[in-house]
Amino acid sequence: RQIAMAARKPIVWITATGCVEVATTIFPYTSWNVPWAHNAFENAAAVGSGVEAARKKLFRSKRFQGDPDVELDYDVVVLGGDGGTYDIGLQAISGAFERGDKILYVLYDNEAYMNTGIQRSGGTPFGARTTTTPVGSVIKGKIQFKKPIMDIMVAHRIPYAATISSAYWNDAILKLRKGFEAEGPAFIHAFSTCPLGWGNEVSETIKIMKLAVETCVFPLYEVENGQYKLTGPTLAIAKNPDRKKPVEEYLKLQARFRHMFRPENKWMIEKFQEWVDREWELLLKRAGF
């Protein structure tokens, strides 16, 4: 709904296989009252490129000029989860961005393949328990850190990229609108919980989303034509570092990190904090702090 609220034109939605697709299109029903297409994990961005090419063709075609039944101008939104973005669909996204196709790609990141059984993805954080990164005497959850997906997308020299959180809807609307208005491809990294996969209380969803920002696990910022700008609470933390909370406050509300609070695993929380601090300092430098 927030994406649709930010749009100024009609929208054509392209949705990769994932939680959103499954939850909103249980055959033979659909929650979508707009042109919508379901694609495989790996090719959503490629389909978005094709729809954008068709838009340009229609716009130039004299055949449809003045036809009230044909909408000649619309925005193309491609929606993919972390599995379909960090991993399986990365090549198609890279191709679309390199070509400069005018699509708004929204990454819906709940940090695992939640739709298929809570398997780890390139977006799963360090230490998280998933069905493919179990916790035992040898393995302590996922041993790798999240792939720097924003860095990867910004490296394509696209005109706009930003992070948004479901806890800060006004910040999200402003950034989505900028994404729609960008002169070329835009990327939005949207962060959200999955109570089943994270093991958190549904009633604490917004609290956890706010803590992700307040601990700098998921800072809010935008990159417009290569210029970094912090937004919302993240900007306030940059100006007043004492507001930055320790990662324990975020981790302790999620069962997927419960093992990290055992005395023998204390080092995992310290390692997680070190990663957050390192990434935060890098972001501050990029934003001119």
LONUMI-361400 format. One record per residue: x, y, z of N, C-alpha, C in turn. Coordinates in pm, whole numbers, padded with zeros to 5 digits, always signed. Layout:
<recs>
XYZXYZXYZ;...
</recs>
This chain:
<recs>
+00083-00120+00000+00000+00000+00000+00086+00125+00000;+00194+00122+00076+00281+00240+00081+00344+00269-00055;+00383+00165-00126+00439+00184-00260+00335+00249-00351;+00213+00198-00346+00106+00252-00430+00074+00396-00392;+00080+00428-00262+00053+00564-00216+00154+00663-00272;+00277+00617-00291+00384+00705-00338+00380+00729-00488;+00308+00645-00560+00307+00654-00706+00223+00771-00754;+00266+00832-00864+00192+00943-00926+00122+00897-01053;+00158+00779-01102+00102+00726-01227+00044+00587-01200;-00030+00531-01294-00070+00390-01282+00053+00301-01270;+00038+00187-01206+00150+00097-01180+00127-00038-01245;+00233-00094-01300+00236-00234-01339+00331-00304-01243;+00281-00407-01174+00360-00476-01072+00416-00606-01128;+00543-00628-01102+00609-00755-01134+00657-00814-01002;+00612-00933-00969+00641-00991-00837+00709-01126-00851;+00828-01136-00795+00899-01264-00794+00832-01361-00699;+00856-01488-00717+00811-01588-00621+00861-01549-00483;+00773-01558-00384+00812-01520-00249+00691-01505-00159;+00714-01454-00039+00608-01443+00061+00493-01355+00013;+00526-01239-00046+00421-01147-00091+00335-01213-00198;+00399-01278-00292+00325-01343-00401+00233-01452-00347;+00282-01534-00257+00202-01644-00204+00086-01592-00120;+00112-01490-00038+00009-01440+00053-00101-01364-00017;-00072-01308-00134-00170-01221-00200-00236-01281-00322;-00193-01401-00363-00249-01458-00487-00275-01608-00473;-00349-01646-00371-00384-01787-00355-00488-01823-00461;-00449-01905-00556-00535-01939-00671-00671-01992-00625;-00780-01945-00682-00792-01854-00798-00817-01708-00758;-00772-01668-00639-00802-01533-00592-00678-01444-00602;-00700-01313-00595-00588-01219-00596-00625-01095-00515;-00527-01036-00451-00547-00911-00377-00514-00790-00462;-00469-00813-00585-00421-00704-00670-00530-00654-00763;-00553-00524-00760-00651-00462-00848-00581-00376-00953;-00462-00418-00990-00381-00349-01091-00318-00454-01181;-00263-00416-01296-00188-00513-01378-00074-00573-01296;-00071-00705-01288+00023-00773-01199+00071-00902-01264;+00198-00932-01247+00253-01056-01303+00337-01127-01199;+00321-01259-01192+00404-01342-01105+00512-01408-01189;+00635-01394-01145+00747-01451-01218+00828-01543-01129;+00923-01610-01188+01010-01699-01111+01102-01618-01020;+01171-01688-00932+01267-01622-00844+01366-01536-00923;+01415-01591-01033+01535-01534-01095+01510-01430-01202;+01388-01413-01250+01371-01331-01370+01277-01212-01355;+01243-01174-01234+01148-01064-01216+01200-00934-01277;+01327-00902-01255+01382-00778-01309+01384-00781-01461;+01411-00897-01520+01411-00909-01666+01271-00886-01723;+01170-00939-01655+01032-00916-01698+00998-00767-01684;+01044-00706-01575+01023-00563-01557+01085-00483-01671;+01203-00524-01715+01267-00458-01829+01182-00470-01955;+01122-00588-01974+01037-00609-02091+00912-00523-02087;+00852-00512-01970+00732-00428-01955+00767-00281-01977;+00883-00240-01930+00928-00102-01953+00953-00076-02101;+01012-00173-02170+01033-00158-02315+00900-00146-02388;+00801-00223-02344+00667-00215-02405+00605-00079-02380;+00627-00025-02260+00575+00109-02229+00630+00213-02326;+00760+00209-02347+00821+00306-02438+00770+00288-02581;+00750+00164-02621+00698+00136-02755+00556+00190-02770;+00472+00165-02669+00335+00216-02672+00333+00368-02677;+00422+00429-02600+00424+00575-02592+00459+00637-02726;+00541+00565-02804+00583+00617-02935+00487+00579-03048;+00401+00484-03022+00316+00431-03128+00198+00522-03158;+00187+00565-03283+00075+00649-03324-00056+00570-03323;-00042+00438-03330-00162+00354-03335-00249+00373-03211;-00184+00396-03095-00260+00404-02971-00279+00548-02922;-00224+00645-02992-00241+00784-02950-00389+00822-02953;-00437+00872-02842-00577+00914-02834-00675+00803-02803;-00627+00681-02784-00715+00569-02750-00738+00569-02599;-00859+00597-02551-00883+00606-02406-00871+00472-02334;-00870+00363-02408-00861+00231-02347-00717+00184-02327;-00622+00263-02372-00482+00224-02360-00407+00327-02276;-00357+00284-02161-00279+00372-02074-00135+00374-02125;-00093+00490-02177+00038+00497-02242+00152+00524-02145;+00122+00575-02028+00229+00609-01934+00201+00545-01799;+00295+00469-01752+00280+00402-01623+00418+00374-01565;+00421+00342-01437+00546+00307-01370+00554+00156-01353;+00675+00104-01360+00698-00040-01344+00765-00064-01210;+00699-00142-01125+00753-00179-00995+00785-00327-00995;+00907-00361-00959+00948-00501-00945+00970-00527-00797;+00903-00628-00744+00910-00660-00602+00969-00799-00583;+01077-00807-00507+01142-00935-00482+01186-00948-00338;+01187-01069-00286+01234-01092-00151+01386-01098-00146;+01439-01126-00027+01586-01130-00015+01644-01248-00091;+01575-01360-00096+01625-01473-00173+01630-01442-00321;+01524-01379-00372+01517-01346-00513+01599-01225-00552;+01655-01154-00455+01733-01033-00483+01880-01052-00452;+01912-01090-00331+02052-01112-00293+02116-01224-00374;+02036-01325-00406+02092-01448-00461+02041-01480-00602;+01925-01541-00612+01881-01602-00737+01857-01501-00848;+01807-01382-00814+01773-01286-00918+01875-01176-00940;+01993-01187-00879+02091-01078-00884+02137-01046-01025;+02156-01148-01110+02203-01123-01246+02104-01039-01326;+01976-01071-01316+01875-00997-01391+01866-00852-01345;+01879-00831-01214+01877-00694-01161+01997-00616-01213;+02114-00679-01207+02235-00613-01254+02223-00574-01401;+02167-00663-01482+02149-00634-01623+02055-00517-01647;+01944-00515-01574+01847-00406-01589+01907-00272-01548;+01983-00273-01439+02044-00149-01391+02155-00102-01484;+02233-00195-01536+02341-00157-01629+02284-00095-01756;+02170-00146-01802+02106-00092-01923+02037+00041-01898;+02012+00071-01771+01942+00195-01739+01792+00186-01754;+01737+00065-01748+01592+00049-01761+01520+00119-01646;+01417+00195-01678+01347+00272-01576+01247+00185-01502;+01297+00115-01402+01212+00035-01315+01243+00073-01170;+01144+00058-01085+01165+00073-00941+01171-00067-00882;+01289-00108-00838+01304-00241-00779+01297-00228-00627;+01203-00300-00567+01187-00298-00422+01225-00434-00365;+01327-00435-00282+01370-00556-00211+01293-00565-00080;+01212-00669-00066+01139-00695+00058+01223-00794+00140;+01295-00741+00237+01399-00818+00306+01353-00862+00444;+01319-00991+00458+01295-01047+00590+01401-01151+00626;+01512-01145+00554+01638-01209+00592+01641-01362+00586;+01559-01422+00503+01569-01567+00477+01465-01605+00372;+01477-01727+00321+01376-01781+00229+01257-01827+00315;+01179-01733+00363+01071-01766+00455+00959-01844+00387;+00933-01815+00260+00825-01880+00186+00848-02030+00170;+00972-02072+00155+01001-02212+00124+01047-02294+00244;+01053-02233+00363+01090-02311+00479+01198-02253+00567;+01217-02122+00564+01312-02051+00651+01455-02097+00627;+01495-02105+00500+01635-02135+00467+01715-02005+00462;+01843-02012+00489+01929-01894+00488+01944-01838+00348;+01963-01707+00339+01990-01641+00211+02113-01554+00228;+02151-01486+00120+02263-01393+00129+02230-01273+00215;+02102-01257+00250+02060-01148+00336+02041-01188+00480;+02062-01315+00513+02049-01361+00651+02167-01311+00733;+02143-01256+00852+02252-01200+00932+02336-01305+01003;+02453-01263+01046+02544-01349+01121+02475-01405+01245;+02495-01534+01270+02446-01597+01392+02303-01645+01388;+02226-01608+01287+02084-01641+01283+02062-01791+01266;+01967-01843+01340+01926-01983+01325+01825-01993+01211;+01853-02078+01113+01757-02110+01007+01756-02261+00992;+01672-02314+00903+01668-02458+00884+01792-02511+00814;+01867-02424+00747+01991-02466+00682+02115-02414+00754;+02095-02337+00860+02206-02296+00948+02161-02322+01092;+02151-02449+01129+02102-02484+01263+02205-02450+01370;+02163-02463+01493+02251-02435+01607+02278-02564+01682;+02406-02596+01697+02446-02716+01769+02581-02697+01833;+02649-02806+01860+02780-02797+01926+02888-02748+01832;+02870-02767+01702+02971-02725+01604+02928-02597+01532;+02808-02600+01472+02757-02483+01400+02673-02398+01496;+02695-02268+01492+02622-02175+01579+02535-02081+01497;+02458-02136+01404+02381-02051+01316+02464-02009+01196;+02419-01909+01125+02490-01865+01005+02625-01802+01042;+02729-01839+00970+02863-01792+01005+02907-01673+00920;+02829-01639+00817+02863-01524+00732+02776-01404+00768;+02823-01285+00732+02745-01163+00750+02660-01137+00626;+02565-01046+00640+02479-01009+00527+02561-00956+00410;+02520-00992+00291+02581-00937+00171+02550-00787+00165;+02646-00702+00130+02622-00556+00125+02542-00517+00001;+02414-00546+00002+02333-00531-00118+02321-00387-00164;+02315-00292-00070+02308-00152-00111+02436-00110-00183;+02550-00154-00133+02677-00122-00199+02679-00178-00341;+02629-00299-00357+02627-00363-00489+02540-00284-00586;+02423-00241-00540+02332-00167-00628+02385-00028-00658;+02438+00040-00558+02493+00174-00580+02611+00169-00676;+02686+00058-00674+02801+00043-00764+02760+00042-00911;+02632+00020-00939+02582+00025-01077+02561+00169-01125;+02589+00266-01038+02575+00408-01071+02431+00444-01109;+02336+00383-01039+02197+00418-01063+02167+00552-00996;+02067+00625-01044+02042+00759-00990+01988+00762-00848;+01922+00653-00804+01864+00658-00669+01859+00521-00604;+01897+00517-00476+01886+00396-00394+01860+00441-00251;+01782+00363-00177+01749+00403-00040+01707+00283+00043;+01719+00299+00175+01669+00198+00269+01543+00253+00335;+01445+00165+00358+01323+00206+00428+01284+00097+00527;+01210+00137+00629+01163+00045+00731+01012+00058+00746;+00947-00053+00774+00802-00050+00794+00762+00028+00918;+00859+00060+01005+00830+00136+01126+00826+00286+01101;+00878+00330+00988+00885+00474+00958+00821+00499+00822;+00688+00500+00819+00614+00506+00692+00635+00638+00620;+00647+00750+00695+00663+00879+00628+00796+00888+00556;+00901+00836+00618+01033+00830+00554+01026+00742+00430;+00951+00632+00441+00939+00538+00329+00867+00602+00210;+00757+00673+00236+00680+00734+00128+00765+00835+00051;+00839+00918+00123+00923+01019+00057+01028+00954-00033;+01088+00845+00016+01192+00778-00062+01133+00703-00182;+01020+00640-00162+00955+00571-00273+00918+00670-00383;+00870+00787-00343+00835+00888-00443+00958+00931-00522;+01071+00947-00453+01195+00981-00523+01235+00869-00618;+01212+00745-00576+01243+00632-00662+01162+00634-00790;+01033+00665-00777+00946+00674-00895+00990+00787-00988;+01036+00896-00930+01070+01015-01009+01212+01013-01062;+01292+00914-01024+01431+00907-01069+01440+00894-01220;+01544+00954-01276+01567+00945-01421+01646+00818-01452;+01581+00705-01440+01646+00577-01461+01607+00478-01353;+01679+00368-01340+01643+00266-01242+01665+00315-01099;+01583+00265-01008+01595+00298-00867+01581+00171-00785;+01646+00171-00668+01646+00053-00581+01604+00093-00441;+01507+00022-00385+01461+00046-00249+01480-00082-00167;+01553-00070-00057+01576-00183+00033+01479-00169+00151;+01371-00247+00148+01267-00241+00251+01288-00354+00352;+01296-00320+00479+01327-00415+00586+01201-00445+00667;+01177-00574+00694+01059-00611+00770+01081-00744+00841;+01013-00762+00952+01025-00886+01027+00948-00999+00960;+00977-01121+01005+00894-01238+00976+00878-01310+01109;+00766-01291+01179+00750-01351+01312+00777-01501+01316;+00737-01573+01211+00760-01718+01208+00909-01749+01198;+00978-01683+01108+01119-01711+01086+01211-01649+01189;+01170-01536+01245+01253-01467+01343+01225-01514+01486;+01105-01568+01506+01068-01610+01640+01040-01492+01731;+00969-01394+01679+00933-01277+01759+00783-01267+01775;+00740-01198+01879+00598-01174+01899+00547-01076+01794;+00432-01108+01735+00376-01020+01633+00353-00881+01689;+00312-00874+01816+00283-00745+01879+00407-00657+01893;+00526-00717+01879+00650-00641+01894+00716-00608+01760;+00642-00628+01651+00699-00606+01518+00755-00466+01501;+00675-00364+01530+00720-00226+01511+00833-00193+01607;+00826-00244+01729+00934-00221+01826+01066-00276+01774;+01063-00395+01717+01185-00456+01664+01236-00378+01544;+01145-00335+01457+01186-00256+01341+01252-00125+01383;+01199-00063+01487+01260+00061+01537+01397+00033+01599;+01409-00077+01670+01538-00111+01731+01643-00142+01625;+01602-00199+01513+01697-00224+01404+01761-00094+01358;+01681+00012+01355+01733+00143+01315+01812+00206+01428;+01761+00199+01550+01824+00265+01665+01956+00202+01705;+01976+00074+01670+02105+00008+01696+02199+00018+01578;+02151+00074+01468+02226+00087+01342+02249-00047+01274;+02171-00148+01312+02172-00274+01238+02117-00249+01098;+02017-00162+01090+01958-00125+00961+01939+00027+00958;+02042+00102+00923+02031+00248+00918+01947+00295+00801;+01885+00410+00817+01803+00470+00712+01884+00575+00638;+01895+00559+00508+01969+00656+00428+01930+00644+00281;+01975+00740+00202+01951+00737+00058+02078+00778-00014;+02091+00731-00137+02205+00765-00222+02148+00820-00352;+02160+00951-00369+02104+01018-00485+02217+01069-00574;+02229+01010-00691+02338+01044-00784+02474+01038-00715;+02494+00932-00637+02622+00908-00572+02641+00979-00439;+02548+01065-00399+02560+01140-00275+02481+01072-00164;+02552+01039-00055+02488+00972+00058+02423+01074+00151;+02304+01040+00202+02233+01127+00294+02160+01042+00398;+02189+01065+00526+02120+00994+00633+01984+01058+00656;+01886+00976+00699+01751+01026+00719+01693+00977+00851;+01587+01046+00896+01512+01002+01013+01597+00984+01137;+01568+00881+01218+01643+00857+01340+01792+00833+01317;+01827+00782+01201+01968+00757+01170+02046+00888+01166;+01987+00991+01110+02052+01122+01108+02067+01176+01250;+01966+01154+01333+01973+01200+01472+02085+01129+01548;+02104+01001+01521+02211+00925+01587+02348+00975+01541;+02360+01007+01414+02487+01059+01362+02524+01190+01430;+02424+01272+01459+02449+01401+01525+02468+01386+01675;+02410+01281+01732+02422+01256+01876+02449+01108+01898;+02576+01065+01891+02612+00923+01898+02563+00851+02023;+02534+00925+02131+02486+00861+02254+02350+00794+02235;+02281+00829+02129+02149+00770+02102+02160+00629+02043;+02276+00592+01998+02295+00459+01937+02288+00351+02044;+02197+00257+02027+02175+00152+02125+02258+00028+02093;+02291-00053+02195+02367-00177+02170+02282-00281+02099;+02347-00367+02023+02273-00464+01941+02195-00565+02025;+02237-00586+02152+02164-00681+02236+02015-00649+02244;+01982-00521+02247+01842-00481+02260+01759-00527+02141;+01822-00533+02027+01755-00581+01905+01752-00733+01901;+01865-00796+01933+01878-00941+01920+01792-01018+02020;+01778-00966+02142+01714-01043+02249+01565-01066+02228;+01503-00994+02137+01360-01009+02113+01329-01114+02007;+01433-01183+01957+01416-01277+01846+01472-01415+01883;+01389-01517+01870+01431-01652+01906+01545-01703+01818;+01558-01651+01697+01663-01699+01607+01803-01663+01658;+01811-01569+01753+01940-01530+01812+01953-01575+01957;+01858-01654+02007+01855-01688+02149+01983-01756+02195;+02041-01840+02111+02162-01913+02148+02281-01822+02170;+02277-01702+02115+02389-01609+02128+02401-01554+02269;+02295-01570+02350+02295-01516+02486+02341-01619+02589;+02378-01738+02543+02439-01835+02634+02581-01788+02667;+02628-01812+02788+02761-01763+02829+02872-01801+02732;+02868-01923+02678+02975-01969+02589+02968-01904+02451;+02857-01839+02421+02841-01775+02290+02842-01623+02296;+02887-01569+02406+02890-01424+02421+02972-01358+02311;+03074-01427+02263+03160-01373+02157+03082-01341+02030;+02970-01412+02011+02891-01390+01890+02825-01252+01891;+02774-01213+02008+02715-01080+02020+02822-00974+01999;+02940-00997+02056+03050-00902+02039+03090-00891+01892;+03093-01004+01822+03128-01003+01680+03021-00932+01599;+02895-00953+01634+02784-00886+01566+02796-00734+01586;+02825-00694+01710+02839-00551+01741+02956-00490+01665;+03066-00562+01654+03182-00513+01580+03147-00490+01433;+03071-00582+01376+03030-00567+01236+02941-00444+01218;+02844-00428+01308+02755-00312+01301+02834-00182+01313;+02927-00177+01409+03007-00056+01429+03093-00024+01307;+03149-00127+01248+03235-00108+01130+03153-00054+01011;+03038-00114+00988+02952-00069+00879+02899+00073+00905;+02869+00101+01030+02818+00233+01067+02923+00342+01043;+03046+00315+01083+03153+00413+01062+03176+00438+00913;+03167+00333+00833+03184+00348+00689+03072+00435+00631;+02949+00412+00677+02836+00492+00629+02850+00638+00670;+02895+00661+00793+02915+00799+00839+03014+00874+00751;+03123+00808+00715+03223+00871+00628+03164+00903+00492;+03087+00810+00438+03026+00832+00307+02927+00948+00310;+02862+00967+00426+02763+01073+00439+02824+01205+00485;+02955+01208+00501+03023+01333+00535+03031+01365+00682;+03017+01264+00770+03027+01288+00914+03166+01250+00966;
</recs>
